[in-house]
Amino acid sequence: MAIAKNITSIRKQTDPLGITLVAISKTKPASDIQEAYDAGQRIFGENIVQELVEKYEQLPKDIQWHMVGHLQRNKVKYIAPFIALIHGVDSFKLLQEINKQGKKHDRRIDCLLQVRIADEDTKFGLDHEAVIELLRQEELAALANVRIVGLMGIATNTSSERVIKEEFYELKMLFDGVKQSFFAHDDAFSILSMGMSGDYKLAIKQGSNMIRLGSTIFGTRD
């Protein structure tokens, strides 16, 4: 019952603020996800395509699955029929592939642009200039089967709250600027996905409206 208790506790904090909780279920068995589902959770995030597809097939079909890991273009076809949101779009070529696969399934697939805010080589994402460059591409308008609905970022893995707050603040400023410049009349562009188990409270204070929690819900991974 710990999972259900954790879900309830977190949602008491986040629901009144209009914050979407994504339960990061990577490496966790279907039984754990079912427990969270039974507690009312409907949005789950996975970072490996094969694992995501297997869990989609095993679990209730009203779950909204989010792809939160780095996505290779050749793997898009496996999740295109059902994915609710792709968090880690970090190139125009990936957007084109998502559009191609969305068209095959007569779907428009929602995507977040991943912004590299951490000063770490291991993190993926576009820098601020690359985000603007991508959004200025004339070919973007032709991608009728993808929809950019916001931005996502992962902060540096550090104990320094100051560093994390600055990174989240910069991403919020970029989000506001992109919204004003490119999506002022598009209500769908509304998601700022930042904050994980170790830093989600800081992320909320800096303006996040979607948090991605794994260990806080499911306990530490093996």
KEKE-3310 file (N, C-alpha, C; in steps of 0.2 Angstrom, whole numbers, plus 5000, padded with zeros to 4 digits):
npx = (5004:5011:5014:5002:4999:5009:5006:4994:4998:5007:4999:4990:4997:5000:4989:4980:4987:4987:4996:5003:5006:5018:5020:5035:5039:5049:5059:5051:5039:5024:5014:5017:5014:5001:4996:4998:4989:4977:4976:4972:4981:4985:4994:5009:5027:5040:5057:5063:5060:5056:5052:5042:5032:5029:5023:5012:5005:5001:4994:4980:4970:4967:4977:4989:5003:5019:5034:5049:5063:5078:5075:5077:5077:5074:5066:5054:5042:5037:5030:5022:5008:5001:5007:5006:5013:5028:5043:5056:5061:5074:5079:5076:5075:5071:5058:5052:5052:5043:5032:5030:5027:5016:5007:5005:4997:4987:4986:4989:5004:5008:5022:5036:5049:5065:5076:5093:5098:5107:5124:5131:5139:5132:5119:5105:5098:5092:5101:5097:5097:5096:5083:5076:5080:5075:5061:5059:5060:5055:5049:5043:5029:5023:5022:5010:5006:5012:5013:5019:5019:5025:5040:5054:5065:5080:5088:5105:5113:5115:5120:5118:5106:5105:5111:5102:5090:5093:5094:5082:5074:5080:5075:5061:5060:5064:5053:5042:5046:5046:5033:5027:5032:5031:5019:5008:4995:4991:4984:4987:5001:5007:5014:5026:5038:5047:5057:5061:5061:5071:5071:5059:5051:5058:5057:5043:5042:5048:5040:5036:5024:5022:5028:5040:5040:5049:5056:5051:5038:5038:5048:5066:5076:5080)
npy = (4994:5006:5013:5018:5026:5035:5041:5047:5056:5065:5070:5077:5089:5093:5093:5104:5115:5113:5105:5093:5076:5065:5048:5040:5025:5017:5002:4996:4983:4978:4975:4985:4997:4994:4995:5009:5014:5009:5018:5029:5035:5040:5043:5039:5037:5031:5026:5018:5011:4997:4992:5001:4998:4984:4986:4994:4985:4976:4982:4993:5001:5015:5021:5035:5036:5042:5045:5047:5046:5047:5047:5037:5039:5028:5020:5026:5022:5011:5016:5025:5022:5024:5032:5046:5057:5064:5067:5071:5078:5082:5086:5092:5083:5072:5076:5076:5063:5058:5064:5058:5045:5047:5051:5039:5032:5040:5050:5064:5068:5073:5083:5088:5100:5096:5104:5108:5111:5108:5108:5097:5083:5072:5074:5076:5087:5103:5118:5135:5143:5134:5130:5141:5142:5130:5132:5142:5136:5135:5123:5117:5121:5112:5100:5091:5081:5082:5090:5103:5105:5111:5113:5104:5100:5094:5096:5100:5086:5089:5094:5107:5119:5132:5131:5123:5130:5141:5135:5130:5142:5149:5141:5142:5156:5155:5147:5156:5166:5159:5155:5168:5172:5163:5155:5162:5162:5150:5138:5126:5125:5124:5117:5115:5105:5100:5095:5082:5067:5072:5086:5092:5100:5112:5115:5117:5129:5137:5137:5126:5115:5102:5087:5074:5060:5046:5037:5043:5039:5025:5020:5017:5012:4995)
npz = (5000:5001:4989:4984:4995:4994:4982:4985:4994:4987:4977:4985:4987:4974:4966:4969:4964:4951:4945:4935:4938:4933:4934:4936:4930:4926:4925:4935:4940:4932:4941:4951:4945:4942:4955:4958:4948:4953:4963:4958:4949:4932:4923:4916:4915:4904:4900:4891:4875:4872:4884:4887:4877:4881:4893:4890:4883:4893:4903:4909:4896:4897:4902:4901:4892:4894:4885:4892:4891:4881:4864:4850:4832:4825:4833:4835:4828:4835:4846:4842:4839:4851:4860:4872:4875:4871:4879:4876:4864:4854:4842:4825:4815:4822:4826:4813:4810:4820:4816:4803:4807:4815:4805:4798:4807:4808:4818:4829:4837:4853:4858:4868:4868:4872:4883:4885:4901:4911:4916:4911:4902:4900:4898:4887:4874:4868:4866:4871:4859:4849:4851:4847:4834:4829:4830:4821:4809:4793:4788:4798:4799:4791:4797:4801:4809:4821:4837:4846:4862:4873:4884:4891:4904:4912:4927:4934:4942:4957:4974:4976:4979:4974:4961:4955:4956:4948:4935:4933:4933:4922:4912:4914:4910:4897:4892:4894:4885:4873:4872:4871:4859:4849:4851:4855:4853:4854:4864:4867:4869:4883:4893:4905:4909:4922:4935:4946:4957:4967:4966:4964:4972:4971:4958:4956:4963:4954:4943:4937:4929:4927:4934:4936:4944:4951:4962:4973:4973:4970:4977:4980:4966:4961)
capx = (5000:5015:5013:4995:4999:5014:5002:4989:5001:5010:4993:4987:5001:5001:4982:4977:4991:4986:5002:5002:5011:5020:5024:5040:5038:5054:5061:5046:5035:5017:5010:5018:5010:4994:4994:4997:4983:4971:4976:4970:4986:4984:5000:5016:5033:5045:5062:5065:5054:5054:5049:5036:5028:5027:5019:5006:5001:4999:4990:4974:4971:4966:4984:4992:5010:5024:5041:5053:5070:5081:5071:5080:5072:5071:5061:5047:5037:5034:5026:5018:5001:4998:5010:5002:5017:5035:5046:5063:5062:5080:5081:5071:5074:5066:5051:5050:5051:5037:5027:5029:5024:5009:5003:5004:4992:4981:4987:4994:5007:5011:5029:5040:5056:5070:5081:5098:5099:5112:5131:5133:5139:5127:5112:5103:5093:5094:5102:5092:5098:5094:5076:5073:5081:5070:5054:5059:5061:5048:5046:5039:5022:5021:5022:5003:5005:5015:5011:5024:5015:5029:5047:5056:5072:5083:5093:5111:5113:5120:5116:5117:5099:5106:5112:5096:5085:5095:5093:5074:5072:5081:5070:5055:5061:5064:5047:5038:5048:5044:5026:5025:5035:5029:5013:5004:4987:4990:4983:4990:5008:5006:5017:5033:5040:5054:5057:5060:5061:5076:5071:5053:5048:5061:5054:5037:5043:5051:5035:5034:5017:5022:5034:5041:5043:5050:5057:5046:5031:5039:5054:5072:5076:5086)
capy = (5000:5012:5016:5021:5031:5040:5045:5052:5062:5070:5074:5083:5094:5096:5094:5111:5120:5112:5102:5086:5071:5059:5043:5037:5018:5013:4996:4994:4978:4980:4975:4991:5002:4993:4998:5016:5015:5008:5023:5035:5038:5038:5046:5035:5038:5026:5029:5013:5009:4990:4991:5005:4994:4978:4988:4996:4979:4972:4986:4996:5005:5022:5025:5039:5034:5047:5043:5052:5045:5049:5043:5036:5039:5021:5017:5030:5018:5006:5019:5030:5021:5025:5037:5052:5063:5063:5073:5072:5079:5086:5088:5093:5076:5067:5079:5074:5055:5057:5067:5053:5039:5049:5051:5032:5030:5045:5053:5070:5066:5079:5083:5093:5101:5095:5110:5106:5116:5106:5108:5090:5080:5066:5076:5077:5092:5108:5124:5140:5146:5129:5129:5146:5140:5124:5135:5147:5132:5135:5116:5115:5121:5106:5094:5092:5076:5083:5096:5105:5108:5114:5112:5100:5101:5091:5100:5096:5082:5092:5096:5115:5122:5138:5130:5120:5135:5145:5132:5130:5149:5150:5137:5146:5162:5153:5145:5162:5169:5155:5156:5174:5174:5158:5151:5167:5161:5142:5136:5119:5126:5125:5112:5116:5099:5100:5093:5075:5066:5075:5093:5094:5106:5118:5116:5120:5136:5141:5138:5119:5113:5094:5084:5067:5057:5039:5035:5046:5035:5018:5018:5017:5006:4990)
capz = (5000:5001:4983:4985:5000:4991:4976:4988:4998:4982:4974:4989:4987:4968:4962:4970:4961:4944:4942:4932:4940:4929:4938:4932:4932:4923:4929:4940:4937:4930:4947:4955:4941:4943:4962:4957:4944:4957:4968:4954:4944:4925:4918:4918:4911:4903:4896:4886:4871:4873:4891:4887:4873:4884:4899:4887:4881:4899:4908:4907:4890:4898:4904:4896:4893:4892:4884:4895:4889:4874:4859:4844:4827:4822:4838:4836:4825:4840:4851:4838:4839:4857:4865:4874:4875:4870:4882:4874:4857:4854:4835:4820:4812:4827:4825:4806:4811:4824:4811:4798:4810:4817:4799:4797:4812:4808:4825:4830:4843:4857:4860:4872:4866:4878:4883:4890:4906:4915:4914:4911:4896:4900:4897:4880:4874:4863:4869:4870:4853:4845:4852:4843:4827:4827:4830:4815:4803:4788:4787:4804:4798:4787:4801:4803:4814:4828:4840:4851:4868:4879:4885:4896:4906:4918:4931:4936:4948:4962:4980:4977:4977:4970:4954:4952:4955:4942:4929:4932:4932:4915:4908:4914:4906:4890:4891:4893:4879:4867:4872:4868:4852:4844:4853:4859:4851:4854:4871:4868:4871:4890:4898:4907:4912:4925:4942:4948:4965:4971:4965:4961:4975:4969:4951:4957:4965:4948:4938:4933:4930:4926:4937:4934:4950:4952:4968:4978:4972:4970:4981:4976:4961:4962)
cpx = (5004:5014:5007:4996:5004:5010:4998:4992:5004:5004:4990:4991:5001:4994:4980:4981:4991:4992:5001:5008:5012:5023:5029:5041:5044:5057:5057:5041:5028:5013:5011:5014:5003:4991:4993:4991:4977:4970:4974:4975:4985:4989:5006:5021:5038:5051:5065:5059:5052:5050:5042:5030:5025:5022:5012:5002:4998:4994:4984:4975:4970:4972:4986:5000:5014:5031:5045:5061:5072:5078:5075:5075:5069:5067:5054:5041:5034:5030:5021:5010:4997:5001:5006:5006:5024:5039:5053:5065:5068:5083:5075:5070:5070:5059:5048:5048:5044:5031:5025:5025:5017:5005:5001:4998:4986:4981:4991:4997:5010:5018:5031:5047:5060:5075:5086:5100:5105:5119:5134:5133:5134:5120:5111:5099:5096:5096:5097:5092:5095:5086:5073:5074:5076:5063:5054:5059:5054:5045:5042:5031:5019:5020:5015:5002:5009:5013:5015:5019:5019:5036:5048:5063:5074:5089:5099:5110:5118:5116:5115:5110:5100:5107:5105:5091:5086:5093:5086:5072:5074:5077:5063:5055:5061:5057:5042:5040:5046:5037:5024:5027:5032:5022:5008:4997:4986:4990:4986:4997:5007:5010:5025:5035:5047:5053:5056:5061:5065:5075:5064:5050:5051:5058:5047:5037:5045:5046:5033:5027:5017:5029:5034:5044:5043:5050:5053:5039:5033:5044:5060:5072:5082:5092)
cpy = (5006:5016:5021:5027:5037:5044:5050:5058:5067:5074:5078:5089:5098:5097:5101:5116:5118:5109:5095:5082:5065:5054:5039:5030:5014:5008:4993:4989:4981:4980:4982:4997:5001:4996:5006:5018:5014:5014:5030:5038:5035:5040:5042:5036:5033:5029:5024:5010:5002:4989:4995:5001:4988:4980:4991:4990:4975:4976:4990:5001:5013:5025:5029:5038:5040:5044:5049:5052:5048:5044:5043:5036:5033:5017:5020:5026:5013:5009:5024:5028:5023:5030:5043:5058:5061:5069:5075:5074:5084:5087:5089:5086:5071:5070:5076:5067:5054:5059:5061:5047:5041:5049:5044:5030:5035:5049:5060:5069:5072:5078:5089:5094:5100:5100:5107:5112:5115:5107:5102:5087:5075:5068:5078:5084:5098:5114:5129:5142:5141:5128:5135:5144:5135:5127:5139:5143:5133:5129:5114:5116:5116:5100:5094:5086:5076:5090:5098:5109:5111:5112:5107:5101:5097:5095:5096:5092:5085:5094:5104:5117:5128:5136:5127:5125:5140:5142:5131:5137:5151:5147:5140:5152:5160:5151:5151:5166:5166:5155:5162:5175:5169:5155:5156:5165:5153:5140:5130:5120:5128:5121:5114:5110:5099:5099:5085:5074:5070:5083:5096:5100:5112:5120:5119:5127:5140:5140:5131:5118:5105:5092:5077:5064:5049:5036:5037:5043:5028:5016:5018:5011:5001:4991)
cpz = (5000:4995:4982:4989:4998:4986:4980:4991:4993:4979:4978:4989:4980:4964:4963:4966:4953:4941:4940:4935:4935:4934:4934:4934:4928:4928:4934:4936:4936:4936:4951:4951:4942:4950:4962:4953:4949:4962:4964:4949:4937:4921:4921:4913:4910:4899:4891:4882:4872:4879:4891:4883:4877:4890:4896:4885:4887:4903:4905:4901:4891:4901:4899:4897:4890:4890:4886:4894:4883:4869:4852:4838:4825:4827:4838:4833:4830:4845:4848:4839:4845:4862:4866:4873:4875:4873:4879:4867:4857:4847:4830:4816:4816:4826:4818:4807:4815:4820:4806:4801:4813:4811:4797:4801:4813:4815:4824:4837:4846:4859:4864:4869:4872:4877:4888:4894:4910:4912:4914:4904:4895:4898:4890:4880:4869:4868:4867:4862:4848:4845:4847:4836:4825:4826:4824:4809:4799:4788:4792:4803:4794:4791:4804:4808:4820:4831:4846:4857:4874:4879:4891:4898:4912:4921:4932:4942:4953:4969:4981:4974:4973:4963:4951:4951:4949:4936:4928:4930:4925:4910:4908:4910:4899:4888:4889:4887:4873:4866:4868:4861:4847:4845:4856:4858:4851:4861:4872:4871:4878:4895:4899:4912:4915:4933:4943:4955:4969:4971:4963:4965:4973:4962:4951:4958:4959:4943:4935:4934:4928:4929:4936:4940:4950:4959:4974:4978:4973:4974:4977:4971:4963:4958)
residu = (MET:ALA:ILE:ALA:LYS:ASN:ILE:THR:SER:ILE:ARG:LYS:GLN:THR:ASP:PRO:LEU:GLY:ILE:THR:LEU:VAL:ALA:ILE:SER:LYS:THR:LYS:PRO:ALA:SER:ASP:ILE:GLN:GLU:ALA:TYR:ASP:ALA:GLY:GLN:ARG:ILE:PHE:GLY:GLU:ASN:ILE:VAL:GLN:GLU:LEU:VAL:GLU:LYS:TYR:GLU:GLN:LEU:PRO:LYS:ASP:ILE:GLN:TRP:HIS:MET:VAL:GLY:HIS:LEU:GLN:ARG:ASN:LYS:VAL:LYS:TYR:ILE:ALA:PRO:PHE:ILE:ALA:LEU:ILE:HIS:GLY:VAL:ASP:SER:PHE:LYS:LEU:LEU:GLN:GLU:ILE:ASN:LYS:GLN:GLY:LYS:LYS:HIS:ASP:ARG:ARG:ILE:ASP:CYS:LEU:LEU:GLN:VAL:ARG:ILE:ALA:ASP:GLU:ASP:THR:LYS:PHE:GLY:LEU:ASP:HIS:GLU:ALA:VAL:ILE:GLU:LEU:LEU:ARG:GLN:GLU:GLU:LEU:ALA:ALA:LEU:ALA:ASN:VAL:ARG:ILE:VAL:GLY:LEU:MET:GLY:ILE:ALA:THR:ASN:THR:SER:SER:GLU:ARG:VAL:ILE:LYS:GLU:GLU:PHE:TYR:GLU:LEU:LYS:MET:LEU:PHE:ASP:GLY:VAL:LYS:GLN:SER:PHE:PHE:ALA:HIS:ASP:ASP:ALA:PHE:SER:ILE:LEU:SER:MET:GLY:MET:SER:GLY:ASP:TYR:LYS:LEU:ALA:ILE:LYS:GLN:GLY:SER:ASN:MET:ILE:ARG:LEU:GLY:SER:THR:ILE:PHE:GLY:THR:ARG:ASP)
# end
